[in-house]
Amino acid sequence: MTSLRTKLLVLVCAVAVLAAVATASVLHAAARSDRRDVARPGGPAVAAGRVTLTDKRRIAFRNMAWGPHRDELTTVAADSPTGARTASGIKCLRFYAASGTGVCLQTVHGAVQDSYRATILDAHLRERAHYAVPGIPSRARVSPSGRLAAWTVFVGGDSYAGTNFSTRAAILDTRTGKLTPTLEGFAIRKDGHRYRSADVNFWGITFAADDRHFYATLATKGRTYLVRGDLRTRTLTMLRTNVECPSLSPDGSRIAYKRRDEGLPADAPWRLHVLDLRTLEDHPLAETRSVDDQVVWQNDTTLTYALPGDYGADLYTVSADGGGAPHRLLTAAVSPAYL
């Protein structure tokens, strides 16, 4: 009897301890969530308001400032980037927009686990369509006309991926609804010959102005390549090695990208470069820090990109000609688009 009573007492104590731990965990999570919703002193001013993708001379981005509008699609005046921000209420992990079309890569919170989707927005941020994506969002782009949207996600579990993850790059025709969920079905040409390999990965799509051609990164056998894609012929042509996350200039003549330069540390290996597509010659930019981002062209002469900051990320600008010095444009911001 004494042994049974002791066992019951131990069981009751164990249940009580587990309940206390669970309660503490819930309270800690709730407190942390509450802290996220409180604006911190010294941070940028953010307020809810009307946001459209046709607001001229504004920058749209994911707001990273702590407070009730963290992670929301937000805009600020391009000529006064340190001024008050207007938050839309729509949360995006990655975002881009052009000509009144936006692509917002979002988390869909589930009872057991989260999933992700790509949401296409019109100029007034109304949802036009959404598409489930198979992994964690990484990159997003819209063609200059607003017709084509692209996104890249990280995917786990491919048997050929030595790092246990790979990428999927998708292209959507927003006018017809035709989705190309992966570029792996395109024919690849290298040095004039068909290239085949089970380990190809693609990411970082950037569009030309004709809504037919695009550029992207292809990775295979431990190397990366700049490829030029053709949606009509479903072909990809390798142009240059050691190119990641390309971004085509507004005039279509240059590619800004990140390159793995020799001598840099393994955890910070990239240096920003600009490549002339006619000559395939390139030059490094004045930014000497490692940039793990797909840069955005503010115009034909200036680039914008993200670097780690106190709120998670800040946006910087640098000249595309290799001169000048980097300049911090926005604190607590990522995924910019110039409207």
C-alpha positions in Angstrom: 0.0 0.0 0.0 2.8 2.3 1.0 4.6 1.6 -2.3 1.5 2.3 -4.3 0.9 5.6 -2.4 4.5 6.6 -3.1 4.1 5.9 -6.8 0.9 7.9 -7.0 2.6 10.8 -5.2 5.5 10.7 -7.6 3.1 10.7 -10.6 1.1 13.6 -9.3 4.3 15.6 -8.7 5.6 14.8 -12.1 2.3 15.9 -13.7 2.4 19.1 -11.6 6.0 19.9 -12.7 5.2 19.3 -16.4 2.1 21.5 -16.1 4.2 24.3 -14.5 6.8 24.0 -17.2 4.1 24.2 -19.9 2.5 27.2 -18.3 5.8 29.0 -17.9 6.6 28.3 -21.6 3.3 29.7 -22.7 3.7 32.8 -20.5 7.2 33.3 -21.7 6.1 33.1 -25.4 3.2 35.4 -24.7 5.5 37.9 -23.0 8.0 37.7 -25.9 5.1 38.3 -28.4 4.0 41.3 -26.4 7.5 42.7 -26.5 7.5 42.3 -30.3 4.4 44.5 -30.5 5.8 47.4 -28.5 7.7 50.1 -30.4 11.2 50.7 -28.9 12.6 54.1 -28.2 14.7 55.5 -31.0 13.1 53.4 -33.7 11.5 54.7 -36.8 8.0 56.1 -36.6 5.4 53.7 -38.2 1.7 54.2 -38.4 -1.1 52.3 -40.2 -2.4 54.0 -43.3 -3.3 53.7 -47.0 -0.6 52.0 -49.1 -0.8 51.5 -52.9 1.7 50.3 -55.4 1.1 53.3 -57.6 2.3 55.8 -55.0 5.0 57.6 -56.9 8.4 58.4 -55.4 8.0 56.0 -52.5 10.0 53.0 -51.4 8.0 49.9 -50.4 9.7 47.3 -48.1 9.2 44.9 -45.2 9.3 46.9 -42.0 11.6 45.3 -39.4 11.1 47.8 -36.6 9.7 46.4 -33.3 6.1 47.2 -32.7 2.6 46.4 -34.0 3.6 46.8 -37.6 6.7 44.6 -37.7 7.0 42.5 -40.8 4.3 44.5 -42.6 4.5 45.9 -46.1 5.4 49.5 -45.5 6.2 52.6 -47.6 8.2 55.8 -47.0 8.9 58.8 -49.2 12.0 58.1 -51.4 13.3 61.7 -50.9 12.8 61.4 -47.1 13.6 57.8 -46.2 14.1 58.6 -42.5 10.6 60.1 -42.3 7.4 58.6 -41.0 6.5 55.2 -42.5 3.0 54.0 -43.6 2.2 50.4 -42.8 -0.3 48.4 -44.9 -1.3 45.7 -42.5 -0.1 43.0 -44.9 2.8 40.9 -43.7 5.4 39.6 -46.1 8.7 37.6 -45.6 9.9 38.7 -49.0 8.3 41.4 -51.3 8.8 43.0 -54.7 6.6 45.2 -57.0 6.7 46.8 -60.4 4.0 48.6 -62.5 1.3 48.1 -59.9 1.8 44.4 -59.4 3.3 43.0 -56.2 4.4 39.6 -55.0 4.3 38.9 -51.3 5.8 35.7 -49.9 4.0 34.9 -46.7 3.8 32.5 -43.8 0.6 30.6 -43.3 0.3 29.6 -39.7 -1.0 26.1 -39.1 -2.1 24.2 -36.0 0.8 21.8 -36.3 3.3 23.5 -38.5 3.6 26.6 -40.7 3.5 26.6 -44.5 4.2 29.3 -47.1 2.6 30.9 -50.1 3.2 33.5 -52.8 0.4 36.1 -52.9 -0.1 38.3 -56.0 -1.3 41.8 -55.1 -2.9 44.4 -57.3 -2.0 48.1 -57.1 -4.4 48.5 -54.1 -2.9 45.5 -52.3 -6.0 43.4 -53.1 -5.2 39.7 -53.5 -5.4 38.5 -57.1 -4.2 35.0 -56.5 -2.1 32.9 -54.2 0.1 29.8 -54.7 1.4 27.3 -52.2 5.2 27.2 -52.3 7.3 24.2 -51.2 9.7 25.8 -48.8 11.0 28.8 -47.0 10.9 32.1 -49.1 14.2 33.5 -50.2 13.9 35.8 -53.2 11.1 37.6 -55.1 10.9 39.6 -58.3 8.4 41.2 -60.7 9.1 42.0 -64.3 9.2 45.8 -65.3 5.8 45.6 -66.9 4.3 43.8 -63.9 3.2 40.8 -66.0 5.7 38.2 -64.6 6.4 37.4 -61.0 9.1 35.1 -59.7 10.1 33.6 -56.4 12.8 31.3 -54.9 12.3 29.1 -51.9 14.6 26.8 -49.9 13.5 23.1 -50.0 14.8 20.3 -47.8 15.1 16.6 -48.6 16.5 16.4 -52.1 18.8 13.4 -52.2 21.5 15.1 -54.3 21.8 18.1 -52.0 24.8 17.7 -49.9 23.8 20.4 -47.5 20.4 18.8 -47.1 18.5 21.6 -48.8 18.0 22.9 -52.3 16.1 25.7 -54.0 13.1 26.0 -56.3 12.7 29.0 -58.6 9.2 29.6 -60.0 7.8 32.0 -62.6 4.2 33.1 -62.9 2.4 34.9 -65.8 0.0 37.0 -63.8 -2.0 37.8 -66.9 -2.8 34.2 -67.9 -2.2 32.4 -64.5 0.3 30.0 -66.1 2.8 28.9 -63.4 6.2 27.4 -64.1 6.9 25.8 -60.7 10.5 25.0 -61.4 13.2 25.7 -64.0 14.4 22.1 -63.9 12.5 21.2 -67.0 14.3 23.8 -69.2 17.0 22.7 -71.6 20.4 23.9 -70.4 23.2 24.9 -72.9 26.8 25.1 -71.9 29.5 26.0 -74.4 27.1 25.2 -77.2 26.2 21.8 -76.0 23.3 20.3 -74.0 24.1 20.1 -70.3 22.5 17.5 -68.0 23.0 16.9 -64.3 20.8 15.7 -61.5 22.1 18.3 -59.0 21.0 21.5 -60.8 19.6 24.2 -58.6 18.2 27.6 -59.5 17.6 30.8 -57.6 17.5 34.6 -57.9 15.5 35.3 -61.0 15.6 38.8 -62.6 13.6 39.8 -65.6 14.3 41.6 -68.9 11.9 44.2 -70.1 10.5 42.0 -72.9 8.6 39.6 -70.6 10.4 36.7 -72.3 14.0 36.7 -71.2 15.3 36.5 -67.7 18.6 35.8 -65.8 19.1 33.5 -62.8 21.8 31.6 -60.9 22.3 27.9 -61.7 24.3 25.8 -59.3 25.8 22.4 -60.2 28.8 20.3 -59.1 29.9 22.9 -56.6 29.9 25.9 -58.9 27.5 28.7 -59.7 26.7 30.1 -63.1 24.8 33.1 -64.5 22.2 31.8 -67.0 20.0 33.6 -69.5 16.6 32.1 -69.8 14.0 32.2 -72.6 10.4 31.5 -71.6 9.3 30.9 -75.2 11.9 28.2 -76.0 12.3 27.0 -72.4 16.0 27.1 -72.6 18.8 28.3 -70.3 22.3 29.3 -71.5 25.3 29.5 -69.2 27.1 32.8 -69.6 29.6 33.1 -66.7 30.8 31.3 -63.6 30.7 32.5 -60.0 27.5 34.6 -60.2 24.8 34.5 -57.5 21.6 36.5 -57.1 21.7 38.5 -60.4 19.8 41.8 -60.7 19.4 43.3 -64.2 19.9 47.1 -64.5 16.9 49.1 -65.8 18.6 49.8 -69.1 19.3 46.0 -69.5 23.0 46.4 -70.0 24.5 45.2 -66.6 24.0 42.6 -64.0 24.7 43.4 -60.3 25.4 40.3 -58.3 27.3 38.7 -55.4 30.5 36.8 -56.0 32.5 34.5 -53.9 35.9 36.2 -53.8 39.1 34.3 -52.8 40.5 35.0 -49.4 37.2 35.9 -47.7 36.0 34.0 -44.7 33.7 31.0 -45.2 30.9 32.6 -43.3 31.2 35.9 -45.2 32.4 35.0 -48.7 30.5 37.5 -51.0 31.5 40.7 -52.6 29.2 42.8 -54.7 30.1 43.2 -58.4 28.6 44.6 -61.6 28.9 42.7 -64.9 28.8 44.3 -68.3 26.6 41.9 -70.4 28.2 42.9 -73.7 31.8 42.4 -72.7 31.3 40.0 -69.7 33.8 42.1 -67.8 33.0 43.2 -64.3 34.2 45.3 -61.4 33.8 45.2 -57.6 31.7 47.8 -55.8 32.8 50.1 -53.0 30.9 47.9 -50.5 33.5 45.7 -48.9 31.2 43.9 -46.4 29.8 40.5 -47.3 26.3 41.0 -48.8 23.9 38.0 -48.9 21.1 39.6 -50.8 19.7 40.1 -54.3 20.4 43.8 -54.8 17.8 46.2 -56.3 18.6 48.9 -58.8 17.2 52.3 -57.5 18.0 53.6 -61.0 20.7 53.1 -63.6 23.5 54.3 -61.3 22.6 53.3 -57.7 22.1 49.9 -56.0 20.2 49.1 -52.8 20.8 46.0 -50.6 20.3 44.7 -47.1 22.9 44.0 -44.4 22.4 42.8 -40.8 21.3 45.5 -38.3 20.0 46.1 -34.8 16.4 45.2 -35.9 17.4 42.3 -38.1 18.3 44.2 -41.3 19.1 47.7 -42.6 19.1 48.9 -46.2 22.2 50.5 -47.8 23.0 52.1 -51.2 26.2 52.2 -53.2 27.2 53.5 -56.7 27.0 51.0 -59.5 30.3 52.3 -61.1 32.5 51.1 -58.2 33.1 54.6 -56.8 31.9 56.4 -53.8 31.1 54.8 -50.4 28.2 52.8 -49.1 25.4 54.8 -47.4 22.7 53.6 -45.0 19.3 54.4 -46.5 16.9 52.8 -44.1 17.1 51.2 -40.7 14.9 48.2 -39.9 14.0 47.4 -43.5 14.4 44.6 -46.0 13.0 43.6 -49.5 12.8 47.1 -51.1 11.0 48.1 -54.2 11.1 51.6 -55.7 7.6 52.5 -56.8 
